[in-house]
Amino acid sequence: MKVKTTARRQAILDAASALFQEVGFAAASMSELANRLGGSKATLYSYFRSKEELFVAVMAEAGAEMKKGSFESLDPDRDPRETLVSFGRIYLRFILSPWAIAIRRVAVAEAARSDVGRLLYENGPKVGWSLFAGYLTRLMDRGRLRRVDPDRAAAHFRALMEAEHVDMFLLNAREKPDDAAIDSAADAAVDLFLRGYAPD
């Protein structure tokens, strides 16, 4: 029965992700989700104790894919620029995807009313960027970056990556950039970061 249970949980996550994107967190209800799945609220609550927990699980699943595809592939023994460019391009494509933008809008809208924003941060970006800071620490240990606070350096890298496109796309002030524009933005951000943190 384990396979069936796992499949059912995944079906709930997929349906919940679609519902949150369509109507937002506040308007989404467990009743509507149960209707879409053809089951009962009791079944949903046997998997997730609350709507907040379900939302965090949806976020965690996406974060796990991002973590596996980029954060965990950071190798301090590879050329830093090559590694950071590859990471940056993957990261920008992920956060500029319609799904990621929709979920981010939901989290921002709910942040003042519930713990959803905080839970999203603690189960997603905080985990990933802590891994990135660890990667930067290993580069510093090898003399490839100037010795500084790695968490601050990670925050600077993230800010450079997002500066050119993310806010405007998030606020619907610009169309999603194409792959060439994403690659160009990532490359420029990496070059600026490496100049700023070059060894003394």
C-alpha positions in Angstrom: 0.0 0.0 0.0 3.0 2.3 0.3 3.1 3.0 -3.4 -0.6 3.9 -3.4 -0.1 6.2 -0.4 2.8 8.0 -2.0 0.9 8.4 -5.2 -2.1 9.8 -3.4 0.1 12.3 -1.5 1.7 13.4 -4.8 -1.7 13.9 -6.3 -2.7 16.1 -3.4 0.4 18.2 -3.8 -0.1 18.6 -7.6 -3.7 19.6 -7.2 -2.9 22.0 -4.3 -0.2 23.6 -6.3 -2.6 24.3 -9.1 -5.3 25.6 -6.8 -2.9 28.0 -4.9 -1.7 29.4 -8.2 -5.3 29.9 -9.5 -7.0 31.5 -6.5 -4.3 32.4 -4.0 -3.7 31.0 -0.5 -6.6 32.8 1.2 -9.2 31.8 -1.3 -8.1 28.2 -1.6 -10.0 25.8 0.6 -9.6 22.2 1.6 -13.2 21.6 0.5 -12.5 22.8 -3.0 -9.3 20.7 -3.1 -11.2 17.6 -1.9 -13.8 18.2 -4.7 -11.1 18.4 -7.3 -9.5 15.2 -6.1 -12.8 13.4 -5.7 -12.2 12.6 -2.1 -13.0 13.9 1.4 -11.5 16.6 3.6 -10.8 13.8 6.1 -8.5 12.2 3.6 -6.6 15.5 3.0 -6.2 16.0 6.8 -4.8 12.5 7.2 -1.9 13.7 5.0 -1.6 17.4 6.0 -2.8 18.8 9.3 -3.7 22.2 7.9 -3.8 24.3 4.7 -0.6 26.0 5.9 1.2 22.7 6.2 0.0 21.7 2.7 1.3 25.0 1.2 4.7 24.5 2.9 4.8 20.9 1.5 4.1 22.2 -2.0 7.0 24.7 -1.6 9.3 22.1 -0.1 8.8 19.9 -3.1 9.8 22.6 -5.5 12.7 23.6 -3.3 13.9 20.0 -3.2 14.0 20.0 -7.0 15.9 23.3 -7.1 18.3 22.0 -4.4 19.0 18.8 -6.2 19.4 20.5 -9.6 21.7 23.4 -8.5 22.6 24.0 -4.9 23.9 20.4 -4.3 25.9 20.5 -7.5 28.2 23.3 -6.4 31.7 21.9 -6.5 34.5 24.1 -4.9 37.1 22.1 -6.9 35.7 23.3 -10.3 36.4 26.6 -11.9 34.4 29.1 -9.8 33.1 31.2 -12.7 32.0 28.1 -14.7 30.2 26.7 -11.6 28.6 30.0 -10.7 27.4 30.7 -14.2 25.9 27.3 -14.5 24.2 27.7 -11.1 23.0 31.2 -11.8 21.4 30.3 -15.1 19.5 27.4 -13.5 18.5 29.5 -10.6 17.1 32.3 -12.7 15.2 30.0 -15.0 13.6 28.4 -11.9 12.6 31.6 -10.1 11.3 33.2 -13.3 9.2 30.2 -14.2 5.4 30.9 -14.1 4.9 28.5 -11.3 7.6 30.0 -9.1 6.4 33.5 -9.8 2.8 32.6 -9.0 3.8 30.9 -5.7 6.0 33.8 -4.7 3.1 36.3 -5.3 0.9 34.1 -3.1 3.5 34.1 -0.3 4.0 37.8 -0.4 0.3 38.5 -0.4 -0.2 36.3 2.7 2.9 37.3 4.6 1.1 40.0 6.6 -1.8 37.8 7.5 -0.3 34.4 8.4 2.9 32.4 8.8 2.9 31.3 5.2 5.7 33.7 4.1 7.9 32.8 7.0 7.3 29.1 6.6 8.1 29.4 2.9 11.3 31.2 3.6 12.5 28.8 6.3 11.7 25.7 4.2 13.0 27.0 0.9 15.3 29.9 0.3 16.9 29.8 3.8 17.9 26.2 3.2 19.2 26.6 -0.3 21.2 29.8 0.4 22.7 28.3 3.5 24.1 25.6 1.2 25.4 28.3 -1.2 27.1 30.1 1.7 28.8 26.8 2.6 30.0 26.6 -1.0 31.4 30.1 -0.8 33.2 29.2 2.5 34.9 26.3 0.8 36.0 28.7 -2.0 37.4 31.0 0.6 39.3 28.2 2.3 40.9 27.4 -1.1 41.9 31.1 -1.6 39.6 31.6 -4.5 37.5 34.3 -2.9 38.3 37.0 -0.3 37.6 35.9 3.3 34.3 37.6 4.3 31.0 36.7 5.9 29.7 33.9 3.6 26.1 34.6 4.4 26.4 38.2 3.4 28.3 37.2 0.2 25.5 34.8 -0.6 22.9 37.5 -0.1 24.9 39.8 -2.5 25.1 37.1 -5.1 21.4 36.5 -4.9 20.7 40.2 -5.2 22.9 40.5 -8.2 21.2 37.5 -9.9 17.7 38.9 -9.3 18.4 42.6 -9.9 17.8 42.7 -13.7 14.6 40.8 -14.2 12.9 39.3 -11.2 11.1 42.3 -9.6 9.7 43.6 -12.8 8.5 40.2 -13.9 7.1 39.6 -10.4 5.1 42.9 -10.6 3.9 42.2 -14.1 5.8 45.2 -15.4 7.8 43.2 -18.0 7.3 40.0 -20.0 9.4 37.0 -19.0 12.9 37.4 -20.4 14.0 34.8 -23.0 16.8 32.3 -22.5 19.4 34.6 -24.0 18.5 37.5 -21.7 18.5 35.2 -18.7 22.0 33.8 -19.6 23.3 37.4 -20.2 22.0 38.5 -16.8 23.4 35.5 -15.0 26.8 35.9 -16.6 27.0 39.6 -15.8 26.0 39.0 -12.2 28.7 36.4 -11.8 31.4 38.6 -13.3 30.5 41.5 -11.0 30.3 39.2 -8.0 33.8 37.7 -8.7 35.3 41.1 -9.2 33.9 42.3 -5.9 35.0 39.2 -4.0 38.4 38.6 -5.7 41.1 37.5 -3.3 43.2 40.3 -1.9 
